[in-house]
Amino acid sequence: LTEGNYTDITQQCWYYFVDLMRNVTTSELCEWTVISRPYSELQGCLEFWADRLNYSYPNALAEQYIFQSHHHYFHNCTLEHPVYFDPPEDVLLAMIIAPICLIPFLVTLVIWRSKDGKAQA
């Protein structure tokens, strides 16, 4: 089988995906429970035929169809949950150093209190 066959087959995977997506309304485009089946079908089809024709997966052609699906159908989807970023370096450094500096103080306090307790006994 030639590369042309893989190109033709991936095109059929895409057409099948587009056909499945016809049942999805615009308001449902960002609902994973609705789009997971068509999306998984596309990915599975691309992966199955790549494997069957001894192509590596992911490959450039398969990725092109995945990107195409995102660009065509899912480009207006926003994340339900905010994306968290690392704090600035100075804040991160303070968050790391503060507990480290507290440890010797707390150890000293525990030792001092335990010695004080023995003296009273």
C-alpha positions in Angstrom: 0.0 0.0 0.0 1.2 3.4 -0.9 1.2 6.8 0.8 -1.6 7.8 -1.5 -3.8 5.1 0.0 -3.1 6.5 3.5 -4.0 9.9 2.3 -7.3 8.6 0.7 -8.2 6.7 3.9 -7.5 9.6 6.2 -9.7 11.7 4.0 -12.5 9.1 4.5 -11.9 9.3 8.3 -12.4 13.0 8.0 -15.6 12.7 6.0 -16.9 10.2 8.6 -16.1 12.7 11.4 -17.8 15.6 9.5 -20.8 13.4 9.0 -21.0 12.6 12.8 -20.5 16.3 13.6 -23.7 17.1 11.6 -25.7 15.8 14.5 -24.0 18.2 16.9 -25.7 21.6 17.4 -23.7 24.8 17.7 -24.5 25.0 21.4 -23.2 21.5 22.0 -19.8 22.0 20.2 -17.9 22.6 23.4 -19.6 19.8 25.5 -17.2 16.9 25.8 -19.9 14.4 26.5 -21.4 15.2 23.1 -18.3 15.6 20.9 -16.1 12.9 22.6 -17.6 10.1 20.4 -17.0 11.8 17.0 -13.6 13.1 18.1 -12.6 9.7 19.4 -13.8 8.1 16.2 -11.7 10.5 14.1 -8.6 9.8 16.3 -9.2 6.1 16.3 -9.7 5.9 12.6 -6.5 7.8 11.9 -4.6 5.7 14.4 -6.0 2.4 13.2 -5.2 3.0 9.5 -1.7 4.3 10.3 -1.1 1.1 12.3 -2.6 -1.0 9.6 -0.5 0.6 6.8 2.7 0.6 9.0 2.8 4.3 9.4 3.9 5.9 12.6 1.3 7.6 14.7 0.9 10.4 15.4 2.0 11.5 11.9 1.9 14.8 10.0 -1.3 13.9 8.1 -3.2 12.7 11.1 -2.2 15.8 13.1 -3.3 17.9 10.2 -6.8 16.4 10.5 -6.8 16.8 14.3 -5.8 20.5 14.0 -8.4 20.9 11.3 -11.1 19.6 13.6 -10.1 22.0 16.3 -9.9 24.9 13.9 -13.2 24.1 12.2 -15.4 23.0 15.1 -13.8 23.8 18.4 -12.0 27.2 18.0 -14.7 29.1 20.0 -14.5 26.7 23.0 -13.2 28.2 26.2 -12.0 26.3 29.2 -14.6 25.9 32.0 -11.9 26.0 34.6 -9.4 28.8 34.7 -5.8 28.0 33.7 -3.4 28.4 36.7 0.0 29.8 36.1 3.1 29.6 38.4 3.4 32.6 40.7 6.2 35.1 40.0 9.7 33.9 41.0 10.0 36.3 44.0 6.6 35.0 45.4 7.6 31.4 44.7 11.0 31.9 46.4 9.3 33.4 49.5 6.8 30.5 49.6 9.7 28.0 49.5 12.1 29.7 51.9 9.5 30.7 54.6 8.7 27.1 55.6 12.4 26.1 55.4 13.3 29.0 57.8 10.5 28.0 60.2 11.8 24.5 60.6 14.9 25.3 62.8 12.8 27.6 64.9 10.1 25.0 65.4 12.7 22.3 66.2 14.3 24.6 68.8 10.9 25.4 70.3 10.1 21.7 70.7 13.4 20.9 72.2 13.2 23.9 74.6 9.6 23.0 75.6 10.6 19.3 76.2 13.5 20.3 78.4 11.3 22.7 80.3 8.8 19.8 80.8 11.5 17.6 82.2 12.7 20.2 84.7 9.1 20.5 86.1 8.7 16.7 86.6 
